[in-house]
Amino acid sequence: MRFVWAVVAFLAGVGLIGAGVMQLDGAKGADEITSQIESSDESLPYTVIDAEVLSAYPGQQGLRISGTDEEIFASYGRTSDIQAWLSDTTYNHAALAGETTEEGEPVVSSDVVEPTNEFEDTGERVWWNPRDSDLWVEQMTADDELAHTFALPQGMSLLIATDGTEPAPTEISVTWTTAPVTTPWAGPLIAAGGLALLIGLVFWILGFLHMRRRRGPRRKGSAKQRRSGTGRKQITGTAERRRATPARRAIVGIPALAVGGALLAGCTPSAWPEFGQDPTPTPTVEATESPDTEMPALTNAQAQRLVSSMAQVMADADREGNAELGEKRLSGVALEVRKIAYEIRSDVDDWKTPTPLPDADVSVLLPQANDGWPRTALLVIGDEESEKNPTILIATQSSPWETYKMSYMGSITPSTEIPELAPAWLGAALVPPDSSFLQIAPDDLAAAYADVIDQGEDSEYAELFDVGNDPFIAALSEKRKKTKDTFEETAEDTAGITFDQWAGSSDPVALATFNSGAIVAVSLRDSETLEPTVEDGVIKIPDAPEIQHFVGEEETTTGLTTSYTSQLFFSVPAKASDEPIRVLGYSYALTGSELLPEPEDEEE
């Protein structure tokens, strides 16, 4: 029976090892599949390789482009963004034809797409060159030949061109490197087979021992042999041979174990199952949303590139005092403040421009989830470990052909906590200016805040705001106190000073936070007015060249009003929340001064 079990074990071992070896032999290495991309019209300046072509096979995609004397350009981005950027022109579009070759490979066909002018009302194209568009997630250039390997996520298409006017490159190929086949059970099968061989060997040895014992006792030697010791010598020799036998039998087992060890040595980690282990995470930007869900307007990579471009443009504009240069990346109140600062500096050499935008890491990104235009994003540059206070800003892209332009910018005050936001890959909704779901609508926020500054605790809106911990009100109150104290030292009996504040004229921008709240950016104007209180009183304007820049005088008999503009960022909770409205950050700048008009003569 032992021999039967040995044979069974041997057969099982051979079968298991054979199955494992067959898995290893059947596992294919990485395959490469290449498809040539043809152009329907080789005179067109753009070629688009659709996302469905790039995702036809899993794994990496290799791109190879040549066939032009111009510098080659390639970029990838959301398919809808590329289509929007090309909506006013004609281009080649490579897509799956729905057929396969004899080898089973999908056929790629190319068609010419005519202009749709879908976004003609949102802006006018200002350049045809696709380089440096804010829509691209990544862009590449090369002379003669461009070769690049990547693994594009779902929904990303490729745009290929030269300078947007010359024909696009004509020799284009896409190569897919498919992932190798894994064999997680090859290792265990071979190991189990080796163990079965070892068990069979044990049964085989036990069978031999049992068979020898069944031969019965040996015949006794003659009395003469016993006296002469011959029999004892023979028995001793037999014992020595018996003691030697296990060593020889052990040697028989070594080749079996060696075979199993040699096979196992050829097993890669993929030949073993990952029991109790989490699979290695792989990056993906494909959210499990419904097809109708709009995607966030910016990725982290785009945002970082956007900030670097903004910082460079603003630094150049500040250095040259060139507002037209600043218009490439500034709009609204942010542009207005800088434009006035440049005008002042043209007369006042040491006048400082507003705080520059740091070219630092984007620590917070909250893009609007929007497939159309305009699209908006909130960004925070820097963090609590930065040398300077982090910068918070709002940027908006008006059309597919425009750059993102900053409309609000401020510094985040120390110890300020940003409310909980949606992740960048999900994005947020733009809150309507008249929303009734917040404690106060964005349209009414600046005016309500101005009333709180004016009336303090007596304001009807005071309970909505965290006035006791408000850094802007504290800073503004301190500034006004110093201004009034200085003024009263010389003009207390001859003139008076009053302060005022009101909502700015810029439109508010609000992006939703978790818990149905919003971050709202608004502008606020405030002023200080000096007026004589005695007849023939004169107010001098000494040591204030920035004021003289506006009024052109060193003294006035009527008085003057000096105005300032603030850019404010608020955290506004939902209407049902018990949390107060908090200031997250702000900036403050001189934006004008004017003489008061002469009083009209009273009619007799």
C-alpha positions in Angstrom: 0.0 0.0 0.0 2.9 2.3 0.7 4.1 1.9 -2.8 0.6 2.8 -4.1 0.6 6.0 -2.1 4.1 6.7 -3.3 3.1 6.4 -6.9 0.0 8.6 -6.3 2.2 11.2 -4.6 4.7 11.0 -7.5 2.0 11.4 -10.1 0.4 14.3 -8.2 3.8 16.0 -7.8 4.6 15.7 -11.5 1.1 17.0 -12.4 1.4 20.0 -10.1 4.9 20.9 -11.2 3.8 20.5 -14.8 0.8 22.8 -14.3 3.0 25.4 -12.7 5.7 25.2 -15.5 2.9 25.4 -18.1 1.7 28.6 -16.5 5.2 30.1 -16.6 5.7 29.0 -20.2 2.3 30.3 -21.2 2.9 33.8 -19.6 3.7 36.2 -22.3 6.0 39.2 -21.8 5.0 42.7 -22.6 3.6 43.0 -26.2 3.8 46.0 -28.4 1.0 47.0 -30.8 1.6 49.8 -33.2 -0.9 51.7 -35.3 -0.1 54.3 -38.0 -2.3 57.4 -37.9 -3.2 58.6 -41.3 -4.4 62.2 -42.1 -7.5 62.7 -44.3 -6.2 66.1 -45.3 -2.4 66.6 -44.9 -2.8 70.4 -45.5 -4.6 71.0 -42.2 -2.7 72.5 -39.3 -4.1 70.2 -36.5 -4.5 66.5 -36.0 -6.4 65.1 -33.0 -6.0 61.5 -31.8 -9.2 60.6 -29.9 -9.2 59.3 -26.4 -10.9 56.0 -27.5 -7.9 55.3 -29.8 -5.4 55.9 -26.9 -7.4 53.6 -24.6 -7.9 50.8 -27.1 -5.3 48.7 -25.2 -4.4 48.8 -21.5 -0.9 49.9 -20.5 1.4 52.6 -21.7 1.1 54.5 -25.0 4.1 55.5 -27.1 3.8 58.4 -29.4 6.2 59.0 -32.4 5.8 62.0 -34.7 7.8 63.1 -37.7 7.2 64.2 -41.3 7.7 68.0 -41.0 10.4 70.6 -41.2 8.8 72.7 -38.5 9.1 72.3 -34.8 6.7 69.5 -33.7 4.1 70.3 -31.0 2.0 67.8 -29.1 -0.2 68.2 -26.1 -2.9 66.3 -24.3 -6.0 67.4 -22.4 -9.6 66.7 -21.8 -11.3 65.7 -25.1 -14.0 68.3 -24.6 -11.3 71.0 -24.1 -9.5 70.2 -27.2 -12.7 70.1 -29.2 -13.6 73.5 -27.8 -10.2 75.0 -28.6 -10.6 73.7 -32.2 -14.3 74.6 -32.5 -13.7 77.5 -34.9 -11.4 75.7 -37.3 -11.0 72.6 -39.4 -8.8 69.6 -38.3 -8.1 65.9 -38.8 -9.7 63.6 -36.2 -8.4 60.1 -35.8 -10.8 57.7 -34.1 -11.7 54.0 -34.0 -13.4 52.8 -37.2 -15.2 49.9 -35.4 -13.3 47.3 -37.4 -10.4 45.1 -36.7 -7.5 43.7 -38.8 -6.9 40.0 -39.5 -4.7 40.0 -36.4 -7.6 41.3 -34.4 -6.2 44.8 -34.0 -8.6 47.8 -34.1 -8.6 49.9 -37.3 -8.0 53.7 -36.8 -9.6 56.0 -39.4 -9.3 59.7 -39.9 -12.0 62.2 -40.7 -12.0 66.0 -41.3 -14.0 67.9 -38.7 -15.5 71.2 -39.8 -15.9 74.3 -37.5 -18.9 74.2 -35.1 -18.4 77.7 -33.6 -19.9 76.5 -30.4 -18.1 79.1 -28.3 -18.2 82.0 -30.7 -20.1 84.2 -28.2 -17.7 83.6 -25.3 -14.6 85.1 -26.7 -12.5 85.7 -29.8 -9.5 83.6 -30.6 -6.3 85.7 -30.0 -3.8 83.2 -31.3 -3.6 80.1 -33.4 -0.4 78.7 -32.0 -1.4 75.9 -29.5 1.6 76.5 -27.3 1.1 77.4 -23.7 -2.7 77.2 -23.6 -4.0 76.8 -20.1 -6.2 73.9 -21.3 -3.4 71.4 -21.8 -2.4 69.1 -19.0 1.0 68.6 -20.6 2.7 69.8 -23.8 5.8 68.7 -25.7 7.9 70.0 -28.5 10.8 68.6 -30.5 12.7 69.1 -33.8 12.7 66.5 -36.5 11.1 63.7 -34.4 9.1 63.7 -31.2 9.0 60.5 -29.2 7.2 60.3 -25.9 5.8 57.5 -23.6 3.0 58.0 -21.2 -0.1 56.4 -19.7 -3.0 58.8 -20.4 -6.1 58.5 -18.2 -9.5 58.0 -19.6 -11.0 61.0 -21.4 -7.7 62.5 -22.6 -7.0 63.2 -26.3 -3.9 64.2 -28.1 -3.5 67.4 -30.2 -0.6 67.4 -32.8 0.5 70.5 -34.7 3.4 72.7 -35.6 2.7 76.5 -35.2 -1.0 76.4 -35.9 -0.7 77.7 -39.5 1.6 75.2 -41.2 0.4 71.7 -41.9 0.5 69.3 -39.0 3.1 66.4 -39.1 2.1 63.6 -41.3 4.0 60.6 -39.9 2.3 59.7 -36.7 2.2 56.4 -34.9 0.9 55.2 -31.5 2.3 52.1 -29.8 0.6 50.4 -27.0 2.8 48.4 -24.5 0.5 45.9 -22.9 1.1 44.7 -19.4 2.7 41.2 -19.0 0.5 38.3 -18.1 0.9 37.4 -14.4 0.8 33.8 -13.1 0.0 34.1 -9.4 -0.5 30.3 -9.0 2.6 29.1 -10.7 4.8 29.3 -7.6 2.4 27.6 -5.3 1.7 24.8 -7.8 5.4 24.1 -8.2 6.0 24.2 -4.5 3.1 21.8 -3.9 4.4 19.5 -6.6 7.8 19.4 -4.9 6.2 18.7 -1.6 4.2 15.8 -3.2 7.4 14.3 -4.7 9.0 14.5 -1.2 6.0 12.7 0.3 6.1 10.1 -2.4 9.8 9.5 -1.7 9.0 9.0 2.0 6.3 6.5 1.1 8.7 4.7 -1.2 11.4 4.4 1.4 8.9 3.2 4.0 7.6 0.6 1.6 11.1 -0.8 1.1 11.7 -1.0 4.8 8.4 -2.7 5.4 9.1 -5.2 2.6 12.5 -6.1 4.1 11.1 -6.6 7.5 8.5 -9.0 6.1 11.2 -11.4 4.9 11.3 -12.8 8.5 14.2 -13.7 10.9 17.5 -14.9 9.3 18.7 -18.5 9.7 20.9 -19.0 12.6 24.5 -20.0 12.0 26.1 -23.3 13.2 27.6 -23.6 16.6 31.0 -23.6 15.1 30.3 -20.3 13.4 29.0 -18.8 16.6 32.1 -19.9 18.4 34.4 -18.6 15.8 32.5 -15.2 15.6 31.9 -15.4 11.9 28.2 -14.9 12.3 28.8 -11.9 14.5 31.0 -10.3 11.9 28.3 -10.9 9.2 25.7 -9.3 11.4 27.9 -6.4 12.1 28.5 -5.9 8.5 24.8 -6.0 7.8 24.2 -3.4 10.5 26.8 -1.2 9.0 25.2 -1.5 5.6 21.8 -0.7 7.2 23.3 2.4 8.9 24.8 3.5 5.5 21.5 3.0 3.6 19.7 6.1 5.0 22.5 8.3 3.9 22.3 6.9 0.3 18.5 7.2 0.4 18.8 10.8 1.6 20.9 11.4 -1.5 18.1 10.2 -3.6 15.8 12.9 -2.2 18.2 15.7 -3.1 17.6 15.7 -6.8 13.8 15.9 -6.3 14.2 18.9 -4.0 16.8 20.5 -6.3 14.3 20.2 -9.2 11.6 22.0 -7.2 14.1 24.6 -6.0 15.4 25.3 -9.5 11.8 25.8 -10.7 10.9 28.0 -7.8 14.1 30.1 -8.4 12.6 31.0 -11.8 9.3 32.3 -10.4 9.0 36.0 -10.2 6.9 37.7 -7.5 4.0 37.8 -10.0 4.0 34.0 -9.8 2.7 34.1 -6.2 -0.7 35.3 -5.0 -0.8 38.3 -2.8 -2.7 36.8 0.2 -3.5 39.4 2.9 -1.9 42.2 0.9 -3.5 45.3 -0.6 -3.0 45.7 -4.3 -0.5 48.3 -5.4 -2.4 51.5 -6.0 -2.3 53.0 -9.5 -3.1 56.7 -10.2 -6.3 57.5 -11.9 -8.4 60.6 -12.5 -11.5 58.7 -13.6 -14.2 59.5 -11.1 -17.2 57.2 -10.7 -19.6 59.8 -11.7 -22.6 59.7 -14.0 -22.0 60.7 -17.7 -23.7 64.0 -17.1 -21.4 65.1 -14.3 -19.2 68.0 -15.3 -15.4 67.7 -14.7 -13.2 70.1 -12.7 -11.7 72.8 -14.9 -8.1 72.4 -13.6 -5.8 69.7 -12.5 -3.0 70.2 -10.0 -0.4 70.1 -12.7 -2.2 72.8 -14.7 -2.7 74.9 -11.6 1.0 74.8 -10.7 1.9 75.8 -14.3 -0.8 78.5 -14.2 0.6 80.1 -11.0 4.2 80.1 -12.4 3.0 81.9 -15.5 0.9 84.4 -13.5 3.8 85.1 -11.1 6.2 85.7 -14.1 3.7 88.0 -15.9 3.0 90.0 -12.8 6.7 90.3 -11.9 7.4 91.7 -15.4 4.4 94.1 -15.3 5.4 95.3 -11.8 9.0 95.9 -12.9 8.1 97.8 -16.0 5.0 99.4 -14.6 3.1 98.1 -17.7 -0.6 97.6 -17.2 -1.1 96.2 -20.7 1.4 93.4 -19.9 -0.5 92.7 -16.7 -3.7 92.3 -18.6 -2.4 88.9 -19.8 -3.0 87.5 -16.4 -5.1 90.1 -14.5 -8.7 91.3 -14.7 -11.3 93.0 -12.6 -10.4 94.6 -9.3 -7.0 92.9 -9.2 -6.0 94.6 -12.5 -7.6 98.0 -11.4 -5.5 98.1 -8.2 -2.2 97.4 -10.0 -3.0 99.8 -12.8 -3.4 102.6 -10.3 -0.3 101.6 -8.5 1.7 101.9 -11.7 0.3 105.3 -12.3 1.3 106.5 -8.8 4.8 105.1 -9.3 5.2 107.1 -12.5 5.3 110.2 -10.2 6.5 108.7 -6.9 9.7 106.7 -7.5 9.7 104.8 -4.2 6.0 103.9 -4.3 5.5 100.2 -3.7 3.4 98.1 -5.9 0.8 95.7 -4.4 2.1 92.4 -3.0 3.6 90.2 -5.8 2.3 86.7 -6.5 4.8 84.2 -5.2 5.9 81.4 -7.6 5.4 78.8 -4.9 3.6 75.5 -4.5 -0.2 75.4 -4.8 -1.4 74.1 -1.4 -5.1 74.3 -2.1 -6.9 74.0 -5.4 -10.7 74.3 -5.7 -11.6 74.3 -9.5 -15.1 74.8 -10.7 -16.7 71.6 -12.1 -17.6 73.0 -15.5 -17.2 71.7 -19.0 -18.1 75.1 -20.5 -17.0 78.7 -20.1 -16.4 80.9 -18.3 -14.7 78.6 -15.7 -13.3 79.6 -12.3 -10.9 78.3 -9.7 -9.8 79.2 -6.2 -6.1 78.7 -5.4 -3.9 79.1 -2.3 -0.2 79.5 -2.9 2.1 78.6 0.0 1.3 77.2 3.4 1.8 77.9 7.1 5.5 76.9 6.7 6.2 79.6 4.1 8.2 82.6 4.9 5.3 84.9 4.0 1.6 84.6 4.5 0.0 82.3 2.0 -1.8 84.0 -1.0 -5.4 83.3 -1.9 -6.8 84.2 -5.3 -9.6 83.7 -7.7 -8.8 83.1 -11.4 -11.3 82.8 -14.3 -11.0 81.7 -17.9 -13.5 83.5 -20.2 -13.2 81.3 -23.3 -11.2 78.3 -24.6 -8.8 80.7 -26.2 -8.2 83.0 -23.2 -5.7 82.6 -20.4 -6.8 82.3 -16.8 -6.9 85.8 -15.3 -6.8 86.6 -11.6 -9.7 88.8 -10.5 -9.2 88.7 -6.7 -6.0 88.3 -4.7 -5.3 88.6 -1.0 -3.0 87.4 1.9 -4.3 84.8 4.3 -4.0 86.0 7.8 -2.0 83.9 10.4 -3.9 81.1 12.1 -6.7 81.2 9.6 -8.4 77.9 8.9 -9.7 77.2 5.4 -13.1 75.5 5.5 -13.3 71.9 4.3 -13.3 71.8 0.5 -14.0 69.2 -2.2 -10.9 67.5 -3.6 -9.4 69.0 -6.7 -10.4 65.9 -8.8 -14.0 66.4 -8.0 -14.3 70.2 -8.2 -17.0 72.5 -6.8 -20.1 74.4 -8.0 -20.1 78.1 -8.6 -22.6 79.6 -6.2 -25.2 82.0 -7.8 -24.7 85.6 -6.6 -28.3 85.7 -5.3 -28.1 82.3 -3.5 -30.6 82.0 -0.6 -28.9 79.0 0.8 -26.1 80.9 2.5 -26.3 83.1 5.6 -26.1 86.0 3.3 -26.2 86.1 -0.5 -22.9 86.9 -2.2 -24.4 90.0 -3.8 -25.3 91.4 -0.4 -22.1 90.4 1.5 -20.0 93.5 0.9 -22.8 95.9 1.7 -23.6 94.0 4.9 -19.9 94.0 5.9 -19.6 97.7 5.3 -22.6 98.3 7.6 -20.9 96.2 10.3 -17.7 98.3 10.0 -19.8 101.4 10.3 -22.2 100.4 13.0 -20.3 97.8 14.9 -22.4 95.8 17.3 -25.4 98.0 16.5 -25.5 96.7 12.9 -28.3 94.4 12.0 -25.7 92.1 10.5 -23.3 92.0 13.4 -24.4 88.6 14.7 -23.6 87.1 11.3 -19.9 88.0 11.4 -17.1 86.9 13.7 -16.3 90.6 14.5 -14.2 89.9 17.6 -11.7 87.8 15.6 -11.8 89.8 12.4 -8.3 90.7 11.2 -9.5 93.2 8.6 -11.7 95.2 10.9 -8.9 95.2 13.5 -6.3 96.5 10.9 -8.7 99.1 9.4 -9.6 100.4 12.9 -6.0 100.8 13.8 -5.2 102.6 10.6 -8.1 105.0 11.1 -7.1 105.7 14.7 -3.6 106.6 13.7 -4.8 108.8 10.8 -7.3 110.7 13.1 -4.7 111.2 15.9 -2.1 112.6 13.4 -4.7 114.9 11.8 -6.0 116.2 15.1 -2.5 117.1 16.3 -2.5 120.0 13.8 -6.0 120.6 12.6 -8.4 119.6 15.4 -9.9 123.1 15.7 -9.9 124.0 12.0 -10.9 120.9 10.2 -12.7 117.6 10.7 -12.2 114.1 9.4 -14.9 111.4 8.6 -14.7 107.9 7.4 -17.0 105.9 5.1 -17.2 102.5 3.5 -19.3 100.8 0.9 -19.5 97.8 -1.4 -17.2 97.8 -4.4 -18.5 97.7 -8.0 -16.9 94.3 -8.9 -19.0 91.2 -9.1 -18.7 88.7 -6.3 -17.3 85.2 -7.0 -18.4 82.3 -4.8 -17.4 78.6 -4.9 -19.1 76.0 -2.8 -17.5 74.3 0.1 -18.6 71.2 2.0 -21.5 71.5 4.3 -23.3 73.8 1.7 -21.2 76.8 2.5 -19.1 78.9 0.2 -15.9 80.9 -0.1 -16.9 84.3 -1.4 -14.6 87.0 -2.9 -15.8 90.6 -2.9 -14.4 94.1 -3.1 -14.9 96.9 -0.6 -14.3 100.6 -0.9 -13.5 102.9 2.1 -12.6 106.6 2.3 -11.4 109.3 4.7 -12.6 112.9 4.1 -10.9 116.0 5.4 -13.0 119.3 5.4 -12.3 122.7 6.9 -14.6 123.6 9.8 -13.8 127.3 9.9 -14.2 130.0 7.2 -11.1 130.5 5.0 -9.6 127.3 6.5 -6.9 125.6 4.5 -5.9 122.0 4.6 -2.3 121.4 3.6 -1.2 118.2 2.0 2.4 117.8 3.2 4.7 114.8 2.6 2.0 113.0 0.6 3.2 112.8 -3.0 0.9 109.9 -3.7 -2.1 112.2 -2.8 -0.6 115.0 -4.8 -0.4 112.6 -7.8 -4.2 112.6 -7.8 -5.1 116.1 -6.8 -2.1 118.0 -8.2 -2.2 120.4 -5.2 -0.3 120.9 -1.9 -3.3 122.4 -0.1 -7.0 122.8 -0.4 -9.7 125.2 1.0 -12.6 122.8 0.2 -11.2 119.5 1.5 -10.4 116.2 -0.1 -11.5 112.6 0.0 -9.0 109.7 -0.3 -10.3 106.3 -1.2 -9.0 102.8 -0.8 -10.0 99.4 -2.3 -9.9 96.1 -0.5 -10.2 92.6 -1.9 -11.8 90.3 0.7 -12.2 86.6 1.0 -14.9 85.3 3.3 -16.0 81.9 4.5 -19.8 82.0 4.4 -21.6 79.1 6.1 -24.9 77.7 5.0 -28.0 79.4 6.3 -28.8 76.5 8.8 -25.3 76.6 10.3 -24.4 78.2 13.6 -20.9 79.1 12.4 -20.2 82.9 11.8 -19.0 84.4 8.6 -15.2 84.7 8.8 -12.6 86.7 6.9 -10.0 84.4 5.4 -7.7 86.9 3.7 -7.6 90.4 2.2 -5.5 93.0 0.4 -5.6 96.8 0.8 -4.5 99.5 -1.6 -4.8 103.3 -2.2 -6.9 103.8 -5.3 -7.7 107.5 -5.5 -8.0 111.0 -4.0 -10.0 114.0 -5.2 -10.7 117.6 -4.0 -14.1 118.4 -2.8 -16.0 120.7 -5.1 -16.6 124.4 -4.2 -19.8 124.9 -2.3 -22.6 126.4 -4.5 -23.6 129.9 -3.8 -27.0 130.0 -2.0 -29.7 131.6 -4.1 -31.0 134.8 -2.7 
